[in-house]
Amino acid sequence: MFKKIRRILVGKPLKNEALQDQKMGVLWGLPILSSDAISSVAYAGQEVLMVLIPSVGMLAFRQLSYISIAIICLLMILMLSYRQVIDSYPNGGGAYVVAKENLGILAGVTAGAALSVDYVMTVAVSISSGVEQFTTAFKGFKPYSVIIAVAMVLLLMLGNLRGIRESSRVFGIPAYAFIMGIVVMIAAGFAKVAGGYVPPPAQDMPDVVKPLTLMLVLTAFSNGCAAVTGVEAVSNAVPNFKNPSTKYAKRVLLLLSMVILVLFGGSSVIANIYHVNPSHGNAMLVVIAGEIFHNTKFDFMFYYITATTFIILVLAANTAYSGFPMLISIMAKDGYAPKQLSMRGDRLSYDNGIILLSVLASVLMIAFKADVSKLIGLYAIGVFISFTLSQTGMFIKWKGSKEKGWKHKAVINGTGAVVSGIVVIIIAFTKFREGAWLVVILIPILISLIFKVKKHYEAVSKQLRLKPEEIANFDISKAVYTNRVIVPIESINRSSLRALRYAKTISDNITAFSVVISEEDAKKIKEKYNALNMDVPLVVKYSPFRKVVDPMLKFIDSAEYDYQSGDMITVILPQFSVKKWWHRFLHNNTRYYVEKELLKHKHIVVSVMPLQLRDDDFVLNSHKYD
């Protein structure tokens, strides 16, 4: 049943050779890898105003313009910097690979950990913001915000499990619909004012305002920096582009910057003109759309903006679904994350990374009740740490290589490193009490866990590694073990007899072993076993505490068994396989526990002898089993 459901939801498996067909060009690469940055238009300016309006009132709108210009300049610096990352590191990995190769392993792991945290935050913030836009327009759904948010994560997860090609089609169209909708809204907003419309006074403005302080401006700026998150996703996912991958990736990065310049800059100007006050629970873009389109013949555009904003904010998380699995797979190949995260699934996507991202983001949204204002405090610091390390690594690379044009490139990356580093300090300082402290603590913990994973893989590799002389001198004729076989039996049935027959084919030294919990059980099994007339001895042990494995291990180590050092003990576990999945829950399945405990001993080999059972209806209606 699970396989059938998986095929319906995810699709049929793809061959390895189909990987090239799954890759993206510019047309679909832009919405898939840029949806995070594009969607930030919906909440970056809003979060700036929510900091400034309560303190400085109407002065907030002028400051929004200045802060927007600063953020757009920051975006352009990052765009130029990451174009050089794409050229130098076309195999993906972005900040992690750049920092690891140029600044050392600790810096690389720090960048990877920070970026991983940011990807999880991207999913949580984007979807929570999308749900907020939706519940602003349809307030009856407000109590169900968390449920809607988690449902959106599950839909995104399923879409990405279907593979890059299908997800790009599904998630790309809404992104273009959002871009066109916001461009139309901005143009209509300017045209309405040019036609003589006078926007009404801003609502709920504070009567008494406080002085505009540097701390207040920096706090607002740090909130607005959410607009540039997602820029790094293009450099992380270069291998997902068709050849020439670097050419397509740089085009997408350039187009992304142009789109943000128009959308973020234009919406900030419109918010200034219309004096929109985005209080808690009222999304800025939805309020602006209402001001521009309500009571006009284009009233439907209000619902269009609401719908596409909700969809793009949900799909903005898809940037993380493109970047996180690729990043974590590269780290896993280097041994800094579980190896399972480096494996492609049925549809050639990194399934385990997609599922892990979905689980972590869902937990975060449940914990913070899908509240954007609470989550935004944790946002952006991770990505700016990775920005700083990446650009510093590139600066060191150019300074060390001194290749043609290195000074020009070093200036670009050096500027990016300095600016990103300043932003990290600003965000950490202004948002520390709002939740940034959690990320500041979480990243070192995550780095520690990453190094523990690496330590384990190194220890395993060291124990399994063969030296060249060991390979050259290996003689299989000298590596013969004396094989002694034990067949644990719970009762005399077809499954246990099949295991005993198999045991006779691999050894002449066989013992049937049974654990009982009463004298009556011991008597019954001995009587049935003796009726078999076998030359295989049966050992029955009474277990007063109902243990299964301990009596067997004690028997192996006892003089009664005559076990000698160097012998290998093969334990053959009889196991019947039921036809339907739910039948498994009707049996005790002790085999799994027995196998797990026995495999802790290096001189014991565990073998499972299966017996496939037929369907219940067939058996009950067949005379063969009477």
Phi, psi and omega in degrees: 000315181297323179295319180295316179298318180297319180296321180294315185282320188259325181107172181288150179298149178251147177287159179302325183293344181278358185300319182297326180288342182275352186279163189254156168255196181291319185304313181263339179293324181300306181291326183289314185267352183245359185298330178296307181294320180297316184290339182297344174304329185287338184226345183296307178297322178301315182292330175296312181295325182292337175278318189277318188302314181300338184259318187240003175061230185297335179297342182300326185290322176294319180294327177301320179297314180296315181295322179297319178297317179297319181291321178294321175297318177299318179299318181295320178298314181294323179298313179296322181294315184284341171298323178287328175296317180299317179296320187276332183228074184286352181271007176086183181100336174050234187301323181299309183292316181299310182294320182295319184282332186250336182243351179112168185296318181299316179295320179296314179295322177298315178298317179297317179294315181297318181290324177297317178298318181295322179296319177297317178295325179301314179297313183296313183290316183297312182290320178298321178292320177298318178295323178296319177300316182294315182285344173292319180280327182234082190296341180295341180269359184305317181294344184255022185302314183294317180298316179297318182298313180294322177299321178296322177298316180297320178295318177297318180300313180296318179299319181283332176293341179282353175110163185297315187295311182292321181293327180294324178290316183293316187267346184283317184300313178300328179296315177294325178296321179294314180303312180296321180296317181290321177299316178297318180297316180297314180297317180294325179296316177294317182296322181295317179291320179296333180278004176106001180289135178250114180300142179292160179300148179297141182269151173056038176279142180294141180285321181251124181251155179263164178296146176282112183254161178299320181299320180294316179296317180295322178296316178296319179298317180296325175295319182289341180295349174302339182294337184257359175291142182106344179299322183289342185299327181295316181289331178289330188248028179305320180297345179281354179269153174293162176284140356283114189297321182293323179297312180294320181297318180292325177296317179298319180297319179294313179298322177302314181297320179294319180296317180295320178304314182287310187288309183291314179297314181295317180293327177294319178294317179296320178298325178292318182292316186270356176050056181279134179250100182276084177288171181302130178091353178242110183285138187298312183296322180294320179294317178298315179300322177296319180296321186278319191254340181297144179062030174232171178288352177256030183302330180299337180295333176300315181287328176296313179298317180299313183293312183290328176294315177301314183293316183293326178292323175292315182285345176300330177298341181294336173301317178294324179290339174275322185274315185299308181300323179292314179300311185291333177290321178294318177295324180293321178296331177275356179090011182260008175206160180307137185301332181300334182284352180264359186263137176277148181268198184301324184259019176069014172262164180275084189303315184295323177294321179296315181293317180300315179299318181296317181295313182296317180294320179296317178300318181296316181292323177294318181296323182257012176055034177053035180266114184299319183297328178282323182283330186296335179292336179269350190274158169079327184297322180297314183291326179286333171297315179293322175304312184297313181293321180296312183289326175295319178298319178294322178299315178296322180299310181295320181295326181280323184279324182051038177286177183301129180076017185294328182295316179299315181293321180294325178296316180298308182289326178295318177297317178300320180295316182294312182297315180297320179297320177297318180296320177303314181296318181297312182296314181299322183285314186281334185250010185302313182285339182278355179136348180298334178301326181294318179291319179301323178280321185294320184298313176299323178297316180296320177299317178300317179294322179298317179291330175293321176298314179298319179299319180295315181296323178295320179294318178296315181298319181295322181285332182267342186293139175253133176285154180306321181291330177291323177292316182295326185264005183288130179232110185293337180292338179269354184255054181257126178260150169278117188262118175248136188244135174239132177244102177289131179231134178270327178204171178269108181211181183300322183294314181290323179294323178297320178294321179293320178298316180297320180303324181294337181279345184244351181196154173262353182253089187238142175227128172274137187228131180226137176253127180239160180244006176204159179294327179296318178297321180297318180296316182297314184289326177294318180297314180293321182293319180296333179290345180284339182056047179262155176269011178266121182290148176250128176249124180246127180240135178273131181242098184295334181257014175064026175282149182251314187279319185304314179299325179292317180294321177296321178296318180297321183275355183275160177295336181300327183271342179062038178284135180242147178301131183105339175288148172253131179260118175258119178258115181262115183264114174293136182212123174262143181254125182276163188279318185252149185299323185284345176296333182299327183284352181266000180236156189285340175054039180292343182304321182297318180291316180299315180298316180300317182288321182292326182289355175285350184250123190290342181264007181246128175253133180251127178235138181254126178256105186274150170228114183276119180276155180272172178296144184304313183297320180297316182294314184291337180259004182254137178281348182300329186259008179286000000 
